């Protein structure tokens, strides 16, 4: 499945939503409201699913716990 991504309107850097979606379902949920926390500027960005885009990028795996 593809990852739903957004862009920070202040820094133009990508924001991973951690939401995976089959591309065939994007149109059905495109008008759903969504809020994402931006790790780049610290703000909460609001919009709809249609404001994002699907990408094949996967979120990086969690780092192993330090021993």
Phi, psi and omega per residue, in radians:
X1 nan 2.694 -3.128
X2 -1.552 2.704 3.130
X3 -1.635 2.339 3.075
X4 -1.460 2.110 -3.072
X5 -2.104 2.675 3.092
X6 -2.280 3.027 3.063
X7 -2.155 2.429 3.061
X8 -1.205 2.207 -3.132
X9 -1.238 -0.237 -3.121
X10 -1.680 -0.696 -3.077
X11 -1.874 -0.238 -3.081
X12 1.108 0.341 3.106
X13 -1.578 2.632 -3.111
X14 -1.245 2.549 3.097
X15 -2.125 2.110 3.057
X16 -1.426 2.299 -3.131
X17 -1.589 -0.221 -3.053
X18 1.162 0.270 3.093
X19 -1.806 2.175 3.073
X20 -1.788 2.464 -3.010
X21 -2.568 2.410 3.012
X22 -1.333 2.276 -3.035
X23 -0.984 -0.537 3.131
X24 -1.133 -0.373 -3.115
X25 -1.634 -0.106 -3.068
X26 -1.032 -0.786 -3.110
X27 -1.082 -0.654 -3.108
X28 -1.142 -0.473 -3.092
X29 -1.996 0.158 -3.005
X30 -1.053 -0.510 -3.122
X31 -1.620 0.050 3.118
X32 -1.168 2.357 3.082
X33 -1.244 2.582 3.135
X34 -2.580 2.582 3.025
X35 -2.236 2.361 3.106
X36 -2.248 2.441 3.058
X37 -1.420 2.302 -3.115
X38 -1.683 2.074 3.111
X39 -1.292 -0.200 -3.076
X40 -1.527 -0.758 -3.110
X41 -1.988 -0.155 3.103
X42 1.460 -0.004 -3.118
X43 -1.536 2.877 2.979
X44 -1.728 2.096 3.140
X45 -1.754 2.358 -3.084
X46 -2.018 2.545 3.100
X47 3.129 -2.620 3.073
X48 -2.125 2.899 3.108
X49 -0.980 -0.610 -3.134
X50 -1.093 -0.332 3.110
X51 -1.283 -0.278 -3.139
X52 -1.681 -3.022 3.067
X53 -2.514 2.762 3.117
X54 -1.658 2.425 3.111
X55 -2.405 2.695 3.107
X56 -1.440 -0.051 3.107
X57 -1.104 2.442 3.066
X58 -1.826 2.635 3.063
X59 -1.125 2.487 -3.141
X60 -1.113 2.587 3.125
X61 -1.146 2.714 3.088
X62 -1.163 2.496 3.099
X63 -1.205 2.509 3.097
X64 -1.111 2.592 -3.141
X65 -1.109 2.484 3.108
X66 -1.267 2.430 3.135
X67 -1.688 nan nan
